[in-house]
């Protein structure tokens, strides 16, 4: 347990000023890690249930072993860490836009960082996830065109509240078809959202994949009391026509 408040790192980036902070929560008496972009909170270690469920629910939709997985968005590392907890996973490729976030993990400034960076199955890639979706070379620069069993995404707040306007095209049928081209035939796409289940997105996923389901993930709100919820969408088996 550290000081009451510490700004561990602060840097200017092309999308704004990003900072990593640690503070002592006086109620829970634990260190809380937070990432901010300018004045907006991107993530907090107080709320990780749905990020972990993104990995658990996405991988639960797959059978077999020797799974190759992509995670879009590294953040505090909770989704990546949960992927590595599954012994069926052969490789994990994590795509993160900001080199600063990757650097935090490589410097082991975050609690889960050693678990991710020291696992030989894990590979961190700096790049624009959405641009990689649109590129036939895909997500792994070491093996262009490689396909994966699962692609798990936690980047935007929601499909309707994106971090950059250019991301919006990803959540259309054409955008999701481009993503599906990077999956094996029985592959799975899973998505985290801060909003309740969205019927329009459910319909879009059903247009691109054989099966699609939204899961409401409930968890305790330590800041305001009571219960909060996020949504995890899981879609599998891309349609071929």
C-alpha positions in Angstrom: 0.0 0.0 0.0 1.4 3.3 -1.1 0.9 7.1 -0.5 -2.5 8.6 -0.6 -2.0 9.8 -4.1 0.7 9.5 -6.8 0.8 10.5 -10.4 3.0 7.7 -11.7 3.3 9.0 -15.2 2.0 11.7 -17.4 2.6 12.2 -21.1 1.3 14.0 -24.1 0.1 11.8 -26.9 -1.5 12.4 -30.4 -4.9 11.8 -28.8 -4.4 13.9 -25.7 -2.6 13.9 -22.3 -2.6 10.4 -20.7 -1.8 9.8 -17.1 -1.4 6.8 -14.8 -2.4 7.5 -11.2 -2.4 5.5 -8.0 -4.5 6.6 -5.0 -5.4 5.0 -1.7 -9.1 4.3 -1.4 -10.0 5.3 2.2 -13.1 3.1 2.4 -11.6 -0.1 1.0 -8.1 0.6 2.2 -6.5 -0.5 -1.1 -4.4 1.1 -3.8 -6.5 2.0 -6.8 -4.9 2.4 -10.3 -6.5 4.8 -12.8 -5.8 5.8 -16.4 -7.0 9.3 -17.5 -7.1 10.8 -21.0 -7.1 14.5 -20.5 -9.9 15.0 -17.9 -11.7 11.8 -18.8 -11.3 8.6 -16.8 -10.6 5.6 -19.1 -10.4 2.9 -16.5 -10.0 2.0 -12.9 -8.8 -1.0 -11.0 -11.9 -0.6 -8.8 -14.0 -1.8 -11.8 -12.6 -4.9 -13.5 -15.3 -7.5 -13.3 -16.6 -6.9 -16.8 -13.1 -6.7 -18.3 -12.4 -10.1 -16.9 -15.7 -11.4 -18.0 -14.9 -10.2 -21.5 -12.1 -12.8 -21.6 -14.0 -15.5 -19.8 -17.2 -15.3 -21.8 -15.4 -14.9 -25.1 -13.2 -18.0 -24.5 -16.1 -20.0 -23.1 -17.7 -19.9 -26.5 -14.7 -21.8 -28.0 -14.0 -25.5 -27.8 -10.6 -27.1 -28.3 -7.1 -26.1 -27.3 -4.1 -24.3 -28.7 -6.1 -21.1 -29.0 -4.7 -18.0 -30.6 -6.2 -14.8 -29.1 -6.2 -11.1 -29.9 -7.1 -8.5 -27.3 -7.7 -5.0 -28.6 -6.8 -2.5 -25.9 -4.3 -3.2 -23.1 -5.3 -0.7 -20.5 -4.6 -2.0 -16.9 -4.3 -5.5 -18.3 -7.3 -7.3 -16.7 -8.6 -8.7 -19.9 -5.2 -9.9 -21.1 -4.5 -11.4 -17.7 -7.7 -13.3 -17.7 -6.9 -14.7 -21.2 -3.6 -16.0 -19.9 -5.4 -17.7 -17.0 -7.0 -20.0 -19.6 -4.6 -23.0 -20.1 -6.0 -23.6 -23.5 -4.5 -20.4 -24.8 -1.4 -20.9 -27.0 -0.7 -17.3 -27.9 -2.0 -13.9 -26.9 -1.5 -10.8 -29.1 -2.4 -7.5 -27.4 -2.8 -4.5 -29.7 -2.5 -1.1 -28.0 -2.5 2.2 -29.7 -0.5 4.0 -27.1 3.2 3.1 -26.7 3.0 4.8 -23.3 0.6 2.2 -22.0 2.8 -0.7 -23.3 5.8 1.0 -21.7 4.0 1.1 -18.3 3.5 -2.7 -18.5 7.1 -3.3 -19.6 8.3 -1.2 -16.7 6.0 -3.2 -14.4 4.3 -0.1 -13.0 1.0 -1.9 -12.8 0.0 -4.8 -10.6 -0.7 -7.3 -13.5 2.2 -6.2 -15.7 4.7 -8.9 -14.7 2.0 -11.6 -15.3 1.5 -10.3 -18.8 4.9 -9.3 -19.9 6.8 -12.3 -18.5 4.4 -14.9 -20.0 6.1 -16.4 -23.1 2.6 -16.7 -24.8 2.1 -13.0 -24.7 3.1 -10.5 -27.3 2.4 -6.7 -27.1 2.0 -4.8 -30.3 1.8 -1.1 -30.7 -0.7 -0.2 -33.4 -4.1 1.2 -34.3 -6.4 -1.8 -33.8 -9.1 -0.4 -36.2 -6.6 0.2 -38.9 -5.3 -3.4 -38.5 -8.9 -4.6 -38.8 -9.0 -3.0 -42.3 -5.6 -4.4 -43.3 -5.3 -7.9 -44.7 -2.0 -8.3 -42.8 -4.0 -8.2 -39.6 -2.7 -8.0 -36.0 0.6 -9.8 -35.8 3.4 -8.1 -37.7 5.5 -11.2 -37.3 3.0 -13.3 -39.3 1.0 -11.2 -41.8 -2.4 -12.5 -42.6 -2.5 -14.8 -39.5 -6.0 -15.8 -38.3 -7.2 -16.1 -34.7 -9.7 -18.1 -32.7 -10.9 -15.1 -30.7 -10.7 -11.3 -30.9 -11.7 -9.5 -27.7 -12.1 -5.8 -27.8 -12.2 -3.2 -25.0 -11.3 0.2 -26.5 -14.2 2.6 -26.8 -16.7 3.4 -24.0 -19.5 2.0 -26.2 -20.2 1.6 -29.9 -22.1 4.9 -29.6 -19.5 6.7 -27.5 -16.2 6.2 -29.3 -12.9 7.7 -28.3 -12.4 8.9 -31.9 -14.9 9.4 -34.7 -12.9 7.1 -37.0 -13.8 4.2 -34.8 -17.5 4.4 -35.6 -17.2 2.5 -38.9 -16.0 -0.6 -37.0 -19.4 -1.2 -35.5 -21.2 -1.4 -38.8 -21.9 -4.7 -40.7 -19.0 -3.9 -43.1 -16.6 -3.1 -40.3 -17.5 -6.3 -38.4 -17.1 -8.3 -41.6 -13.6 -7.0 -42.0 -12.9 -8.1 -38.4 -14.5 -11.5 -39.1 -12.0 -12.1 -42.0 -9.2 -12.3 -39.3 -11.0 -15.2 -37.5 -11.0 -18.9 -38.1 -14.3 -20.3 -39.3 -15.4 -21.2 -35.8 -13.9 -18.0 -34.3 -15.4 -15.7 -31.7 -15.6 -11.9 -31.4 -16.4 -10.4 -28.0 -16.9 -6.8 -27.1 -17.1 -4.8 -23.9 -19.5 -1.8 -23.6 -20.3 0.6 -20.8 -23.9 0.8 -22.0 -26.8 -1.6 -21.4 -27.5 -4.2 -24.2 -28.1 -2.4 -27.5 -30.7 -4.0 -29.7 -29.3 -2.3 -32.8 -25.8 -3.8 -32.2 -27.3 -7.2 -31.4 -29.0 -7.1 -34.9 -25.7 -6.0 -36.5 -23.8 -8.8 -34.9 -26.5 -11.3 -36.0 -26.1 -10.1 -39.6 -22.4 -10.9 -39.6 -22.2 -14.0 -37.2 -24.2 -17.2 -36.9 -24.7 -16.7 -33.2 -24.7 -13.5 -31.1 -25.6 -12.8 -27.6 -25.3 -9.9 -25.2 -24.5 -10.5 -21.5 -25.3 -8.0 -18.8 -22.4 -8.1 -16.3 -23.4 -6.8 -12.9 -20.9 -5.7 -10.2 -20.7 -3.7 -7.0 -20.2 0.0 -7.4 -17.6 0.8 -4.7 -17.7 4.6 -5.4 -21.4 5.3 -5.2 -22.8 2.1 -3.6 -25.3 -0.3 -5.0 -24.9 -2.1 -8.3 -23.5 -1.2 -11.7 -23.4 -3.1 -14.9 -21.6 -3.3 -18.2 -22.4 -5.4 -21.3 -20.3 -8.1 -23.0 -21.3 -9.1 -26.5 -20.2 -12.5 -27.8 -20.6 -13.5 -31.4 -19.3 -16.6 -33.1 -18.9 -18.4 -36.4 -18.7 -15.6 -39.0 -21.2 -15.9 -41.9 -19.6 -16.7 -45.2 -22.1 -14.9 -47.3 
